Amino acid sequence: MCEPFRTFIPQNNEISEFGEMAINQIVDLLRKYKTNPEAV
């Protein structure tokens, strides 16, 4: 079976979420911070 895609988001000052995330969580982050180009 294929492993699901996951990536690591490092801790930073712009966003509070960090750690290992699945693709759906990354999409949620992009939607949440779409008006903050520094965070994206």
C-alpha positions in Angstrom: 0.0 0.0 0.0 1.0 3.6 -0.7 2.0 5.8 2.2 -0.1 9.0 2.5 1.7 12.3 1.8 2.9 14.0 4.9 5.3 16.9 5.3 6.9 18.8 8.2 6.0 22.4 8.9 8.7 24.1 11.1 7.7 26.4 13.9 7.8 30.1 13.1 6.5 33.5 14.2 3.7 33.8 11.6 1.6 30.7 12.2 0.8 28.8 15.4 0.5 25.4 13.7 3.6 23.3 13.1 4.8 19.7 13.0 4.0 16.8 10.6 0.9 17.4 8.5 -1.1 15.6 5.9 -2.1 17.3 2.6 -5.6 18.2 3.9 -4.1 20.0 6.9 -1.8 21.9 4.6 -4.7 23.0 2.5 -6.5 24.2 5.6 -3.5 26.3 6.6 -3.3 27.9 3.2 -7.0 28.7 3.4 -6.6 30.1 6.9 -3.7 32.3 6.0 -4.6 33.3 2.5 -4.7 37.0 3.4 -1.3 36.9 5.1 1.4 36.5 2.4 4.2 36.5 5.1 2.8 33.3 6.6 2.4 31.6 3.3 
